[in-house]
Amino acid sequence: MYGKCVSVSHARKLFDEIPKRNAVVWNAMISHYTHCGKIREAVDLYEAMDVMPNESSFNAIIKGLVGTEDGSSKAIGFCRKMIEGHGGGALLGACMNYGEVEPAEIAAKELLKIEPENPASYVLLGRYI
C-alpha cells in the first residue's frame, strides 16, 4: 500500500481502483492512514466500509486515536459509537490489545447490556479479567 507514508495519495488511488475490496484491503488503507497520522481520514474510511469490520479494523482506529492528543477520550467516543453498531466484541479486543482499559471497560459493560444472553460475550470478557 505504498507504505511508510511515502505516498498516501498513491495508496488511496490504488485502493480506489480495486473493484472488490475485502476487509483486508479496507484495513490496509485504514492502517496506512493512521500510520501517517491521518486519523480523520481513517475514521471516515472506516465509516464507509461496505464489508463487516473486524478486530483489525478496530485495532487500526484505536491505535491511531491513542496516538493523538486527548486520545483516550476520542477512543471512548469511538467505542460508544461502535458498540451502538454492535461491534462491541471486536472493539473490546482492540481496546485490550492497546492497553486502553477505560474504553475496554465501557465496551464490556455495553456489550453485556446489548447481548446479556450471548455466552461469547462472557468468554471474551474472561480473556481480559
Number of C-alpha atoms within 10 A of each C-alpha: 18 14 16 11 16 11 14 18 11 14 19 16 12 13 17 11 10 10 7 8 15 14 15 13 14 22 25 18 24 27 25 24 26 23 18 16 16 15 23 14 14 26 21 11 16 20 11 10 15 12 11 9 19 16 18 20 24 27 23 24 25 28 21 24 24 18 14 13 9 10 16 18 14 16 23 21 12 18 25 19 13 18 20 12 9 15 20 28 22 20 30 28 22 25 26 17 16 13 12 19 15 15 24 26 16 16 26 23 13 18 23 17 10 15 14 13 10 11 11 12 18 16 10 15 20 9 9 13 5
